[in-house]
Amino acid sequence: MLVDASNLEVYQQWDDGFIIRRMREDEGQQVIKWFSPRRTMSSDVEVALSVHNKDTGSFYVGELNGKMVASTLEIPVADDVRYIGCVYVDEQNRKLGFARRMLTTARDISDCRYNASIIALDTRPYLESLYEKFDYKTVCKSADYQGVVSACVDGFGTEVRQV
């Protein structure tokens, strides 16, 4: 059952012990640890948590029996655009529908708060099948690059190349 999300700590709870609640600032480090093996991630989540306006951005934690097991965030980017990212469920709790619950709750709360018609999602390959279940379509792909970026090529500009 979805509850009124304004100024609540717990947004939704189920009989199996799974709850979705507001992420606390100190929990951003756990999200960074979850994502570090998959991709390079700076302290963007930590910074976002410390400066976000609780009325305009939603950082969610999925908790099972008192333990943080899932995350997602939803941030308005413009009047009609919102970003959803950091979708994660720990390995021991996958295939139980928790990611679906996280995304559905974030979407439902955001739909009540904003009139956003465009949703931007992380475009990581391991998330595409999940997003397709919500009828989201991939319109572009991203890539992570590591290596040296030349600061000056032919007098101006930058050149980024895979190394």
Helices and strands as residue ranges (DSSP letters): E 10-13, E 18-22, G 25-27, H 28-35, H 44-51, E 58-64, E 67-78, E 81-89, G 91-93, H 98-113, E 118-121, H 125-132
